[in-house]
Amino acid sequence: MSLPDRKETEVRRMLAGPHPLVPPDLAARSLSRGSRLLAHRRLLRRVGWVVALVALAALLSWAAVAQPWLLPPAHTTPPPEGW
């Protein structure tokens, strides 16, 4: 059997000692903080969706104007015929 080391005895002494008191308003504070975090997350999610929809609208409007699926016009003239 090995001897208990210093850290283990210190932890056992701390666990056996008097426990600190919990503040009486801890539940109310944690509830308000959780509500704030939820509201911030909800706001960020909505802003993300709005940004995604604006980006999609910009992409669709660019595609309607630029028509990237069409071939670009040829910049060379055809060879002269009948000369």
Phi, psi and omega in degrees: 000134181269156178283144178292138181278174187296319182294320180295317179294324179293319178294317179298321179294321179292322180288331181278342184284185180291138180271145180290152180283144178273134179298141184293336182260019183297318181295318181294319179295318180292326177295316180292322178293318177297322178295319177297316179298319178297318180295319178295318178297317179297318179296315179297321179295318179294318178297321178297317178294320179296317179297319179296318179293322177295319178296320178295318178295320178295318179296316180294320179291322176297317180295325179291326181278313186279333182047067185290351180278347178275151177287144178290153180294148180287138182264357177255152179274150178291157180293141182293136179244144178084016178273000000 
